[in-house]
Amino acid sequence: MIFRIAIKGRIEYKWLVFITAAIGAFVSALDQTSVNVALPSIANHFGSTLPAVQWIALGYVLTTGALLMPMGRLSDFVGRKRVYTIGFTVFTLGAVLTATSPLLVSVIFFKVLQGVGAAMVQATGMAIVTATFPSEERGRVIGMFLSVVGIGAIIGPIVGGLVVDLFGWRYIFFLGLPFGIASIITGLVFLEDDGEFLKERRKSTDRFDWIGAALSSGGLALFLLIITNGHRIGWKSPPVVLGLVTVVALFVVFVWWQRRTTHPMLALELFRRRSFALGSAASFLSFLAGMSVFFLMPFYLQGVLGYTAGQSGLMVAPTAAFFALAGPISGRLSDKYGYRRFAVLGVFISLASMAILSGLSEDSPLELVITALIMQGLGMGIFFSPNASSVLSTVEPERFGIATAFVNMSRNASNLVGIALATTVVTAVMASQGFEPNLEGIASAASNEVRVAFTLGLQTSYRLMTGFLAAALILSAVVGKPSPPISARVAHGRAMPTEA
């Protein structure tokens, strides 16, 4: 306690909260992107196939994505500090158990367990920060928070590759251990206690919606499972068709239940608020399109233009770097001059970039490619901070947990949908040209006709994404002025005095 008071005397409380949440955001992004580079080594170690080993990463992503909204809503009931610190305890325990597991099935199981902890952390981190900073600083702090996520995602594969080469694949899972311990300690020391918050919650008649949580988690997990495997199994295959029908049925039942119950997990009235509904839709479309660029570009750089994996990584890195740099600047300016103009500007830059990328050929100059990639990262970075601020400005403090969880869930889902849609379009075009619909063999393809077919698919995919960005531009332009943001500094849904 003495240490906490001494530190708080030197650093404003809100920044201690930001640092605490930022550590969690960084390690979560780092862990998710670093594991992929270790999958071939894990497959060799266990004598397994790469599709089987990919369930390590897939199980983690599915679990995290499916549990984000329930964990966000749960934090509105039991306290965000409690969910955050328990989440990192589960995350850290999962890292140790995954790294020391003797069997592949146990590696997958404990990685799924770690995904539960990651969902608890991701669902509460932005909510804690959003509830702590005043509304006039919300855009800047959201931009900074997302920059931390971007940095973690950028260096994840780099650090992961070095760790695997120097120490072996098991140590890739130990990466989260020191950060996890640090996050638990900083969370316990610096985050506001949940005691007063829980007292207020006990007076409330609101209840946690277990049925809604089960319906949303089950439906989203099944949807993400289909999206990530549909192109491989076949979109017209009976399992995929049955799965999609089940997803639609679960969604309909979920909406019916949310309208019927007196204590919904996700209050549907939020979608009657123009800024929340249109802003969320614009965000989904923007990130869906942007992820297709990040996913397909390495295949183009290596398989068509002939660069190495290391060289292509360096060429793509500025895209993520500009995303990380633009976020805080755009957020701060949007706090001062308004959300809409910067959200529109960001989507417009991304749209212009996508128009350039949709015209790439087998001999496009590298300078043009890199310029378009930088524009894409810059546009996404400018867009997201004011967009998220506009969406959250319509939400009451006691709903910050579920609202920020919904924003994160929507972004994660749009990323997976973008990858699946881009893969489907490219492989369908390649099949129509008489070639095997397989992206993995493009880099080693002996025939130039295969590269031509892939490039045609790339162009088609990016033209489709240009249409999505045009829709996002319209939505951002007509979203209108959001409802007046909550001006009081709040934490856990209650006003906080300004720190001296």
Secondary structure, DSSP 8 states (H G I E B T S, - for coil): -HHHHHHHHHS-HHHHHHHHHHHHHHHHHHHHHHGGGGHHHHHHHHT--HHHHTHHHHHHHHHHHHHHHHHHHHHHHH-HHHHHHHHHHHHHHHHHHHHT-SSHHHHHHHHHHHHHHHHHHHHHHHHHHHHHS-GGGHHHHHHHHHHHHHHHHHHHHHHHHHHHHHH-THHHHTTHHHHHHHHHHHHHHHS--SHHHHHHHHH------HHHHHHHHHHHHHHHHHHHHHHHH-TTSHHHHHHHHHHHHHHHHHHHHHHH-SS-SS-GGGGGSHHHHHHHHHHHHHHHHHHHHHHHHHHIIIIIS---HHHHHHHHHHHHHHHHHHHHHHHHHHHHH-SHHHHHHHHHHHHHHHHHHTT--TT--HHHHHHHHHHHHHHHHHHHHHHHHHHHTTS-GGGHHHHHHHHHHHHHHHHHHHHHHHHHHHHHHHHHTTS---STTSTT---HHHHHHHHHHHHHHHHHHHHHHHHHHHHHHHS--------S-EETTEE-----
